[in-house]
Amino acid sequence: MSKLMLIATAIVLIALSFHTTPVVAQPTLAEIQRMYEMATTTDPDIERFLPRWRIQEADLKIKIAQYFKLEGYSVKDNDSIVVTATFPKPNATPGTSDQDLLSIRVGPNAVLSGTQQIKIGLGEAIYNQILDRSYAHTVIEPAIPATGLVSDRIGNVMQPANARQFVAISAFRQAVQLGTSGVRLEHWLGNDEIGYHFWSSGQGKGLISYPIIPLQDADLRSKGVPDILTVQLGAAYRMSFGTPTDKFLGGIISPRLLNGAIGTKAVARMDFRVPAETNDFGVSINTEIPFNKMDGGEVANMNDGSIVFANREKYTGPGARSGDEVDVAYFLRTVAQGNVFWETWLNDYEHFFRISLGASYQEVAKGAMAFLDKSEVLQPIVNQKQRDAESPAGIKYIGLVHPSEVQDWVFAKIEYLNQSGFPFGASVQLANRNLLVTGFIPVIPNWLFIEAKYSTPLLRDAPAPWEQKTFFMISPILRFKID
């Protein structure tokens, strides 16, 4: 457990020492009015609240593009042209325009800002033509400014909706958000996606989570709507604790019978939501690929007790004799999953539902306890005489267990989350022919939660040799929004 505590402590220290840049709070309508009245240029973050439209008239687009070309910008006649204007003037003189142009953006980089600069650059005639809008154009709906203080919904207890610094700690997972970039460092125990939570998979992993396409609407973020595209990259390692002989939490939590892969694994996860008002449809992919395929004699530390030999099987390998048996350890190797999901929010984002369907692949390598023979080659220990005389020196690969029936491939999950002032959630998942049920409730809303997870093999006569018949774990979740 010392390794877990060191990792969690390091993550927290990194977050507290990380320099962040200031965050501009979502402005109110009155603040936006003052901003554009005082500014000579407009900020893209402010423009999204103002009246905007996209010019579709080909002749007008050519005229505007020509100006930017003469100014040295690399633009094309068919580039998107977005116009930003002021709010309509409530007491405009009859016969005059009730708006002014603030900026014209062509493509990703070319911009002309300021009312006077636009008039000088394009001329009064084109300026008035653009403002008149008697041509083909598409209106861009403005973002809705904040009308007051809005408390954030709990969309995910392990991450904030809107915060510059954030830390969440539980026995299952620890997370730290680094500043305003949206980057999070995360450390996970177990493989919930295949029904092996906490230490039952024998594996932990460290991940860097980054929103490739973040959700820009702060109002939707405060309601718990996730980012459009998030990618997580990292590595998985084999745990050294949780064995039947481990005194930590002994007699309280069932020991693990499965080992993580010998050597590290590359981990990659991706969640993509089709851009929409609520991002209600998407695709999720999860992969874990070991660097060591364990296809020969594997040297491991056999003296620290971290490898669990969960079964004794009949030996059928080279030179096998009647009655030969080997002590077998099981190692979680490749994990690959893909699913599509549909999610929705009800009652002004108070109730969240998500349904996921897909396929799951997981494989477990079998290794026999082995000793070094006179040729310094690992050989399996197959009888009592060898067990008495030889010192275990490593693992001899003897086979692989992977999906062989339709049920082994099925992945299905239903999630519910109440995002009100008393947030709680629950989920039921079937994967790897394991049923996983999770849930959490608040003790001190937004600060302290209690989370429980229960798993049991399903659709089979008996658990696999590396599985417990039932595995239950409960843990507090501590959340800290630093600023």
DOBADREN-697909 format. One record per residue (C-alpha): residue in one letter; residue number from 1; x, y, z. Coordinates in pm, whole numbers. Example, Ala and Ser with C-alpha at 12.3 -4.5 7.8 and 13.67 -1.06 7.14 Angstrom:
BEGIN
{a, 1, {1230, -450, 780}}
{s, 2, {1367, -106, 714}}
//
This chain:
BEGIN
{m, 1, {0, 0, 0}}
{s, 2, {305, 226, 48}}
{k, 3, {344, 260, -329}}
{l, 4, {-19, 378, -359}}
{m, 5, {26, 639, -84}}
{l, 6, {350, 767, -236}}
{i, 7, {186, 806, -575}}
{a, 8, {-119, 983, -432}}
{t, 9, {101, 1215, -222}}
{a, 10, {319, 1299, -522}}
{i, 11, {16, 1384, -734}}
{v, 12, {-120, 1619, -468}}
{l, 13, {217, 1794, -424}}
{i, 14, {251, 1844, -799}}
{a, 15, {-94, 2000, -820}}
{l, 16, {-32, 2238, -528}}
{s, 17, {296, 2358, -678}}
{f, 18, {166, 2394, -1034}}
{h, 19, {145, 2755, -1154}}
{t, 20, {-193, 2848, -1298}}
{t, 21, {-309, 3137, -1505}}
{p, 22, {-610, 3342, -1398}}
{v, 23, {-953, 3236, -1516}}
{v, 24, {-1206, 3489, -1640}}
{a, 25, {-1545, 3416, -1490}}
{q, 26, {-1842, 3392, -1723}}
{p, 27, {-1960, 3755, -1768}}
{t, 28, {-2308, 3888, -1712}}
{l, 29, {-2501, 4069, -1984}}
{a, 30, {-2423, 4409, -1830}}
{e, 31, {-2050, 4329, -1816}}
{i, 32, {-2049, 4229, -2184}}
{q, 33, {-2212, 4561, -2277}}
{r, 34, {-1942, 4754, -2089}}
{m, 35, {-1663, 4544, -2240}}
{y, 36, {-1750, 4610, -2603}}
{e, 37, {-1825, 4978, -2539}}
{m, 38, {-1480, 5032, -2388}}
{a, 39, {-1272, 4800, -2609}}
{t, 40, {-1122, 4877, -2949}}
{t, 41, {-1081, 4507, -3024}}
{t, 42, {-1291, 4208, -2927}}
{d, 43, {-1176, 3893, -2753}}
{p, 44, {-1296, 3559, -2902}}
{d, 45, {-1419, 3456, -2555}}
{i, 46, {-1643, 3767, -2548}}
{e, 47, {-1750, 3747, -2913}}
{r, 48, {-1942, 3424, -2855}}
{f, 49, {-2190, 3618, -2638}}
{l, 50, {-2249, 3889, -2903}}
{p, 51, {-2464, 3891, -3220}}
{r, 52, {-2277, 3704, -3496}}
{w, 53, {-2349, 3574, -3843}}
{r, 54, {-2164, 3393, -4120}}
{i, 55, {-2159, 3552, -4467}}
{q, 56, {-2266, 3313, -4743}}
{e, 57, {-2291, 3562, -5037}}
{a, 58, {-2008, 3468, -5275}}
{d, 59, {-1959, 3817, -5428}}
{l, 60, {-1934, 3985, -5087}}
{k, 61, {-1697, 3717, -4958}}
{i, 62, {-1462, 3781, -5255}}
{k, 63, {-1456, 4156, -5182}}
{i, 64, {-1372, 4100, -4814}}
{a, 65, {-1111, 3834, -4890}}
{q, 66, {-945, 4069, -5139}}
{y, 67, {-886, 4326, -4863}}
{f, 68, {-718, 4068, -4639}}
{k, 69, {-502, 3942, -4926}}
{l, 70, {-377, 4298, -4987}}
{e, 71, {-294, 4319, -4617}}
{g, 72, {-73, 4011, -4647}}
{y, 73, {-305, 3747, -4499}}
{s, 74, {-317, 3399, -4651}}
{v, 75, {-690, 3368, -4712}}
{k, 76, {-909, 3207, -4976}}
{d, 77, {-1226, 3334, -5138}}
{n, 78, {-1423, 3040, -4997}}
{d, 79, {-1294, 3074, -4638}}
{s, 80, {-1556, 3110, -4366}}
{i, 81, {-1628, 3477, -4282}}
{v, 82, {-1780, 3549, -3940}}
{v, 83, {-1910, 3896, -3852}}
{t, 84, {-1949, 4012, -3491}}
{a, 85, {-2169, 4313, -3410}}
{t, 86, {-2285, 4507, -3107}}
{f, 87, {-2617, 4448, -2940}}
{p, 88, {-2902, 4646, -3102}}
{k, 89, {-2925, 4999, -2965}}
{p, 90, {-3253, 5044, -2776}}
{n, 91, {-3293, 5415, -2865}}
{a, 92, {-3149, 5432, -3216}}
{t, 93, {-3244, 5729, -3435}}
{p, 94, {-3499, 5630, -3703}}
{g, 95, {-3332, 5568, -4038}}
{t, 96, {-2992, 5488, -3888}}
{s, 97, {-2841, 5149, -3807}}
{d, 98, {-2915, 5017, -3462}}
{q, 99, {-2589, 4818, -3454}}
{d, 100, {-2214, 4857, -3519}}
{l, 101, {-1967, 4603, -3653}}
{l, 102, {-1702, 4492, -3404}}
{s, 103, {-1495, 4239, -3597}}
{i, 104, {-1470, 4040, -3918}}
{r, 105, {-1289, 3706, -3907}}
{v, 106, {-1179, 3524, -4222}}
{g, 107, {-1061, 3168, -4175}}
{p, 108, {-878, 3075, -3855}}
{n, 109, {-627, 3363, -3832}}
{a, 110, {-730, 3676, -4027}}
{v, 111, {-926, 3933, -3824}}
{l, 112, {-1016, 4301, -3862}}
{s, 113, {-1136, 4450, -3530}}
{g, 114, {-1290, 4782, -3430}}
{t, 115, {-1573, 4979, -3590}}
{q, 116, {-1353, 5257, -3731}}
{q, 117, {-1087, 5015, -3856}}
{i, 118, {-1351, 4818, -4048}}
{k, 119, {-1493, 5135, -4204}}
{i, 120, {-1146, 5256, -4307}}
{g, 121, {-1030, 4917, -4431}}
{l, 122, {-1336, 4808, -4628}}
{g, 123, {-1496, 5144, -4696}}
{e, 124, {-1833, 5282, -4589}}
{a, 125, {-2021, 5113, -4873}}
{i, 126, {-1909, 4759, -4790}}
{y, 127, {-1939, 4832, -4416}}
{n, 128, {-2303, 4933, -4458}}
{q, 129, {-2369, 4641, -4692}}
{i, 130, {-2238, 4396, -4433}}
{l, 131, {-2441, 4559, -4157}}
{d, 132, {-2758, 4565, -4368}}
{r, 133, {-2757, 4184, -4400}}
{s, 134, {-2968, 4185, -4717}}
{y, 135, {-2762, 3896, -4853}}
{a, 136, {-2729, 3523, -4789}}
{h, 137, {-2606, 3467, -4435}}
{t, 138, {-2637, 3226, -4142}}
{v, 139, {-2704, 3349, -3790}}
{i, 140, {-2478, 3205, -3515}}
{e, 141, {-2674, 3170, -3195}}
{p, 142, {-2495, 3353, -2910}}
{a, 143, {-2398, 3184, -2585}}
{i, 144, {-2622, 3265, -2290}}
{p, 145, {-2450, 3489, -2033}}
{a, 146, {-2468, 3412, -1666}}
{t, 147, {-2757, 3581, -1489}}
{g, 148, {-2629, 3516, -1139}}
{l, 149, {-2438, 3271, -925}}
{v, 150, {-2493, 2914, -1044}}
{s, 151, {-2377, 2622, -831}}
{d, 152, {-2195, 2351, -1025}}
{r, 153, {-2362, 2013, -1069}}
{i, 154, {-2165, 1702, -980}}
{g, 155, {-2128, 1536, -1320}}
{n, 156, {-1839, 1320, -1200}}
{v, 157, {-1727, 1302, -837}}
{m, 158, {-1366, 1256, -952}}
{q, 159, {-1352, 1580, -1149}}
{p, 160, {-1488, 1935, -1118}}
{a, 161, {-1730, 2113, -1349}}
{n, 162, {-1552, 2450, -1335}}
{a, 163, {-1240, 2492, -1119}}
{r, 164, {-877, 2596, -1153}}
{q, 165, {-737, 2346, -903}}
{f, 166, {-905, 2026, -792}}
{v, 167, {-809, 1715, -595}}
{a, 168, {-1017, 1400, -537}}
{i, 169, {-898, 1101, -333}}
{s, 170, {-1052, 759, -272}}
{a, 171, {-925, 403, -236}}
{f, 172, {-1031, 334, -595}}
{r, 173, {-898, 641, -769}}
{q, 174, {-708, 965, -711}}
{a, 175, {-723, 1268, -941}}
{v, 176, {-565, 1611, -961}}
{q, 177, {-655, 1885, -1209}}
{l, 178, {-364, 2101, -1319}}
{g, 179, {-468, 2463, -1368}}
{t, 180, {-696, 2594, -1639}}
{s, 181, {-579, 2368, -1922}}
{g, 182, {-818, 2087, -1823}}
{v, 183, {-529, 1842, -1778}}
{r, 184, {-573, 1591, -1497}}
{l, 185, {-333, 1342, -1341}}
{e, 186, {-513, 1027, -1230}}
{h, 187, {-418, 707, -1051}}
{w, 188, {-654, 410, -1066}}
{l, 189, {-666, 81, -879}}
{g, 190, {-824, -215, -1055}}
{n, 191, {-1001, -264, -1385}}
{d, 192, {-1365, -172, -1333}}
{e, 193, {-1433, -200, -1705}}
{i, 194, {-1402, -582, -1684}}
{g, 195, {-1550, -617, -1335}}
{y, 196, {-1226, -630, -1131}}
{h, 197, {-1237, -331, -897}}
{f, 198, {-991, -218, -629}}
{w, 199, {-702, -466, -602}}
{s, 200, {-887, -766, -749}}
{s, 201, {-716, -719, -1089}}
{g, 202, {-371, -695, -932}}
{q, 203, {-307, -381, -1130}}
{g, 204, {-279, -5, -1086}}
{k, 205, {-234, 263, -1352}}
{g, 206, {-134, 623, -1384}}
{l, 207, {-300, 836, -1652}}
{i, 208, {-284, 1185, -1797}}
{s, 209, {-629, 1303, -1904}}
{y, 210, {-663, 1586, -2155}}
{p, 211, {-968, 1737, -2329}}
{i, 212, {-867, 1745, -2697}}
{i, 213, {-1196, 1919, -2783}}
{p, 214, {-1319, 2087, -2463}}
{l, 215, {-1677, 2195, -2408}}
{q, 216, {-1666, 2575, -2439}}
{d, 217, {-2006, 2651, -2291}}
{a, 218, {-1939, 2727, -1923}}
{d, 219, {-2311, 2706, -1847}}
{l, 220, {-2332, 2347, -1975}}
{r, 221, {-2007, 2258, -1796}}
{s, 222, {-2155, 2383, -1468}}
{k, 223, {-2448, 2145, -1531}}
{g, 224, {-2216, 1844, -1555}}
{v, 225, {-2202, 1805, -1936}}
{p, 226, {-1865, 1646, -2027}}
{d, 227, {-1610, 1759, -2288}}
{i, 228, {-1658, 1659, -2652}}
{l, 229, {-1333, 1461, -2693}}
{t, 230, {-1117, 1346, -2402}}
{v, 231, {-807, 1128, -2431}}
{q, 232, {-626, 949, -2149}}
{l, 233, {-276, 807, -2187}}
{g, 234, {-59, 631, -1931}}
{a, 235, {91, 308, -1803}}
{a, 236, {-23, 18, -1585}}
{y, 237, {191, -164, -1328}}
{r, 238, {162, -484, -1121}}
{m, 239, {56, -435, -758}}
{s, 240, {265, -571, -476}}
{f, 241, {-13, -570, -214}}
{g, 242, {-352, -733, -160}}
{t, 243, {-223, -1094, -153}}
{p, 244, {-367, -1361, 80}}
{t, 245, {-61, -1317, 305}}
{d, 246, {-78, -937, 305}}
{k, 247, {-161, -810, 654}}
{f, 248, {-305, -484, 522}}
{l, 249, {-684, -496, 566}}
{g, 250, {-648, -869, 621}}
{g, 251, {-971, -1042, 717}}
{i, 252, {-1176, -739, 609}}
{i, 253, {-1145, -739, 230}}
{s, 254, {-1107, -1051, 18}}
{p, 255, {-751, -1096, -108}}
{r, 256, {-672, -1079, -476}}
{l, 257, {-606, -1396, -676}}
{l, 258, {-501, -1222, -999}}
{n, 259, {-172, -1053, -1083}}
{g, 260, {-104, -759, -1308}}
{a, 261, {112, -824, -1612}}
{i, 262, {483, -883, -1558}}
{g, 263, {630, -554, -1673}}
{t, 264, {441, -238, -1761}}
{k, 265, {150, -190, -2001}}
{a, 266, {59, 100, -2225}}
{v, 267, {-289, 236, -2150}}
{a, 268, {-504, 451, -2379}}
{r, 269, {-865, 560, -2336}}
{m, 270, {-1088, 787, -2546}}
{d, 271, {-1439, 930, -2506}}
{f, 272, {-1594, 1114, -2800}}
{r, 273, {-1937, 1278, -2803}}
{v, 274, {-2100, 1394, -3123}}
{p, 275, {-2108, 1775, -3086}}
{a, 276, {-2460, 1885, -2999}}
{e, 277, {-2637, 2090, -2739}}
{t, 278, {-2607, 1812, -2484}}
{n, 279, {-2354, 1576, -2650}}
{d, 280, {-2596, 1286, -2606}}
{f, 281, {-2437, 1023, -2834}}
{g, 282, {-2079, 903, -2842}}
{v, 283, {-1812, 636, -2866}}
{s, 284, {-1575, 509, -2597}}
{i, 285, {-1256, 306, -2651}}
{n, 286, {-1025, 152, -2390}}
{t, 287, {-702, -43, -2451}}
{e, 288, {-424, -190, -2237}}
{i, 289, {-132, -344, -2423}}
{p, 290, {156, -516, -2234}}
{f, 291, {513, -449, -2341}}
{n, 292, {606, -801, -2225}}
{k, 293, {402, -1072, -2399}}
{m, 294, {505, -1339, -2142}}
{d, 295, {571, -1611, -2397}}
{g, 296, {882, -1766, -2238}}
{g, 297, {1053, -1791, -1902}}
{e, 298, {980, -1473, -1709}}
{v, 299, {1202, -1366, -1422}}
{a, 300, {1012, -1205, -1137}}
{n, 301, {1081, -1124, -774}}
{m, 302, {963, -1442, -609}}
{n, 303, {1077, -1344, -260}}
{d, 304, {855, -1044, -187}}
{g, 305, {529, -1242, -188}}
{s, 306, {365, -1009, -443}}
{i, 307, {282, -1286, -692}}
{v, 308, {-24, -1491, -603}}
{f, 309, {-34, -1856, -706}}
{a, 310, {-408, -1914, -701}}
{n, 311, {-438, -2271, -825}}
{r, 312, {-263, -2603, -877}}
{e, 313, {-320, -2770, -1216}}
{k, 314, {-218, -3091, -1386}}
{y, 315, {103, -3039, -1584}}
{t, 316, {83, -3143, -1951}}
{g, 317, {395, -2975, -2088}}
{p, 318, {724, -3125, -2215}}
{g, 319, {840, -3427, -2012}}
{a, 320, {515, -3445, -1815}}
{r, 321, {453, -3759, -1612}}
{s, 322, {143, -3897, -1447}}
{g, 323, {63, -3700, -1133}}
{d, 324, {272, -3396, -1222}}
{e, 325, {110, -3071, -1103}}
{v, 326, {221, -2710, -1118}}
{d, 327, {140, -2410, -902}}
{v, 328, {-26, -2159, -1135}}
{a, 329, {-33, -1778, -1119}}
{y, 330, {-264, -1575, -1345}}
{f, 331, {-162, -1244, -1503}}
{l, 332, {-397, -988, -1658}}
{r, 333, {-262, -906, -2003}}
{t, 334, {-436, -731, -2292}}
{v, 335, {-765, -550, -2238}}
{a, 336, {-952, -394, -2532}}
{q, 337, {-1302, -252, -2533}}
{g, 338, {-1521, -43, -2756}}
{n, 339, {-1876, 73, -2705}}
{v, 340, {-2131, 327, -2822}}
{f, 341, {-2331, 515, -2565}}
{w, 342, {-2640, 730, -2541}}
{e, 343, {-2682, 974, -2256}}
{t, 344, {-2945, 1229, -2164}}
{w, 345, {-3031, 1480, -1894}}
{l, 346, {-3380, 1544, -1754}}
{n, 347, {-3540, 1816, -1543}}
{d, 348, {-3287, 2091, -1621}}
{y, 349, {-2986, 1856, -1592}}
{e, 350, {-3088, 1721, -1253}}
{h, 351, {-3113, 1358, -1366}}
{f, 352, {-2852, 1194, -1587}}
{f, 353, {-2888, 857, -1766}}
{r, 354, {-2633, 675, -1980}}
{i, 355, {-2661, 343, -2162}}
{s, 356, {-2351, 178, -2315}}
{l, 357, {-2335, -126, -2544}}
{g, 358, {-2026, -277, -2701}}
{a, 359, {-1764, -553, -2702}}
{s, 360, {-1499, -644, -2450}}
{y, 361, {-1181, -849, -2496}}
{q, 362, {-957, -954, -2209}}
{e, 363, {-691, -1218, -2176}}
{v, 364, {-523, -1381, -1877}}
{a, 365, {-184, -1551, -1906}}
{k, 366, {-110, -1864, -1704}}
{g, 367, {235, -1907, -1553}}
{a, 368, {379, -2197, -1353}}
{m, 369, {616, -2160, -1060}}
{a, 370, {959, -2245, -1198}}
{f, 371, {1323, -2301, -1093}}
{l, 372, {1655, -2262, -1274}}
{d, 373, {1799, -2593, -1396}}
{k, 374, {2170, -2665, -1442}}
{s, 375, {2157, -2486, -1779}}
{e, 376, {2014, -2172, -1614}}
{v, 377, {1682, -2229, -1793}}
{l, 378, {1352, -2183, -1612}}
{q, 379, {1168, -2513, -1569}}
{p, 380, {828, -2565, -1403}}
{i, 381, {820, -2719, -1056}}
{v, 382, {604, -3026, -1118}}
{n, 383, {627, -3254, -811}}
{q, 384, {673, -3249, -437}}
{k, 385, {1039, -3349, -457}}
{q, 386, {1115, -3038, -662}}
{r, 387, {904, -2822, -430}}
{d, 388, {1113, -2937, -135}}
{a, 389, {1448, -2902, -312}}
{e, 390, {1425, -2608, -549}}
{s, 391, {1390, -2236, -481}}
{p, 392, {1134, -2064, -704}}
{a, 393, {1318, -1831, -941}}
{g, 394, {1056, -1720, -1192}}
{i, 395, {746, -1790, -1399}}
{k, 396, {714, -2036, -1688}}
{y, 397, {443, -1941, -1939}}
{i, 398, {202, -2234, -1990}}
{g, 399, {-104, -2089, -2165}}
{l, 400, {-349, -1811, -2229}}
{v, 401, {-718, -1770, -2138}}
{h, 402, {-919, -1542, -2368}}
{p, 403, {-1281, -1505, -2486}}
{s, 404, {-1419, -1826, -2634}}
{e, 405, {-1796, -1775, -2608}}
{v, 406, {-2035, -1498, -2706}}
{q, 407, {-2098, -1405, -2341}}
{d, 408, {-1727, -1336, -2294}}
{w, 409, {-1745, -1049, -2545}}
{v, 410, {-2055, -868, -2423}}
{f, 411, {-2023, -524, -2265}}
{a, 412, {-2335, -346, -2135}}
{k, 413, {-2373, -74, -1877}}
{i, 414, {-2649, 147, -1735}}
{e, 415, {-2567, 455, -1526}}
{y, 416, {-2784, 698, -1331}}
{l, 417, {-2672, 1018, -1162}}
{n, 418, {-2876, 1263, -957}}
{q, 419, {-2701, 1600, -993}}
{s, 420, {-2921, 1795, -750}}
{g, 421, {-2815, 1951, -420}}
{f, 422, {-2798, 1596, -279}}
{p, 423, {-2606, 1419, -559}}
{f, 424, {-2592, 1040, -569}}
{g, 425, {-2536, 784, -841}}
{a, 426, {-2540, 415, -928}}
{s, 427, {-2440, 190, -1219}}
{v, 428, {-2484, -172, -1325}}
{q, 429, {-2239, -330, -1569}}
{l, 430, {-2196, -665, -1741}}
{a, 431, {-1853, -732, -1893}}
{n, 432, {-1618, -1031, -1903}}
{r, 433, {-1915, -1230, -1766}}
{n, 434, {-1887, -1029, -1444}}
{l, 435, {-2158, -822, -1282}}
{l, 436, {-2032, -496, -1131}}
{v, 437, {-2263, -276, -924}}
{t, 438, {-2140, 63, -798}}
{g, 439, {-2296, 352, -611}}
{f, 440, {-2213, 663, -413}}
{i, 441, {-2394, 899, -178}}
{p, 442, {-2288, 1229, -19}}
{v, 443, {-2202, 1269, 347}}
{i, 444, {-2108, 1636, 312}}
{p, 445, {-2232, 1747, -34}}
{n, 446, {-1952, 1848, -272}}
{w, 447, {-1685, 1752, -18}}
{l, 448, {-1724, 1402, 124}}
{f, 449, {-1891, 1100, -39}}
{i, 450, {-1911, 729, 34}}
{e, 451, {-1864, 492, -262}}
{a, 452, {-1925, 117, -272}}
{k, 453, {-1849, -145, -538}}
{y, 454, {-1966, -505, -561}}
{s, 455, {-1874, -763, -824}}
{t, 456, {-1956, -1128, -883}}
{p, 457, {-1913, -1370, -1176}}
{l, 458, {-2226, -1409, -1386}}
{l, 459, {-2345, -1644, -1661}}
{r, 460, {-2110, -1920, -1550}}
{d, 461, {-2120, -2221, -1318}}
{a, 462, {-1824, -2115, -1102}}
{p, 463, {-1576, -1830, -1078}}
{a, 464, {-1252, -1852, -1270}}
{p, 465, {-954, -1962, -1056}}
{w, 466, {-837, -1599, -1031}}
{e, 467, {-1177, -1462, -924}}
{q, 468, {-1351, -1435, -588}}
{k, 469, {-1713, -1549, -578}}
{t, 470, {-1802, -1200, -453}}
{f, 471, {-1583, -896, -402}}
{f, 472, {-1703, -591, -209}}
{m, 473, {-1524, -269, -118}}
{i, 474, {-1636, 62, 33}}
{s, 475, {-1438, 385, 45}}
{p, 476, {-1477, 755, 125}}
{i, 477, {-1421, 1011, -152}}
{l, 478, {-1267, 1343, -53}}
{r, 479, {-1304, 1635, -297}}
{f, 480, {-1116, 1965, -273}}
{k, 481, {-1178, 2261, -505}}
{i, 482, {-880, 2482, -427}}
{d, 483, {-1000, 2779, -636}}
//
